[in-house]
């Protein structure tokens, strides 16, 4: 996300935002500017999906995924797949859910 400009994603037909939840429910520091800038972007023509990792050991499991999902929806983006939250390292079931998310995004472009 460091190299991604939130103001540019409105030029895309679809985006998949991949993040992780930092500490106990926070958006990672390196993604803060991107996250905050999304509030100023109109994504009316952009489809999106969000995925990310976290730890179920934290009370706010996957909250950064929720924050990004809400922010993209608030920016008029069209959510085309349920968000995917992964507990730490992905297992085979997680990878299947990620592939399904990608399939939904691709199908939304047809």
HELIX and SHEET records of a PDB file:
HELIX    1   1 UNK A    6  UNK A   11  5                                   6    
HELIX    2   2 UNK A   29  UNK A   31  5                                   3    
HELIX    3   3 UNK A   32  UNK A   37  1                                   6    
HELIX    4   4 UNK A   38  UNK A   40  5                                   3    
HELIX    5   5 UNK A   63  UNK A   74  1                                  12    
HELIX    6   6 UNK A   92  UNK A  108  1                                  17    
SHEET    1   A 4 UNK A  26  UNK A  27  0                                        
SHEET    2   A 4 UNK A  14  UNK A  22 -1                                        
SHEET    3   A 4 UNK A  47  UNK A  54  1                                        
SHEET    4   A 4 UNK A  78  UNK A  79  1                                        
SHEET    1   B 4 UNK A  26  UNK A  27  0                                        
SHEET    2   B 4 UNK A  14  UNK A  22 -1                                        
SHEET    3   B 4 UNK A  47  UNK A  54  1                                        
SHEET    4   B 4 UNK A  84  UNK A  87  1                                        
END                                                                             
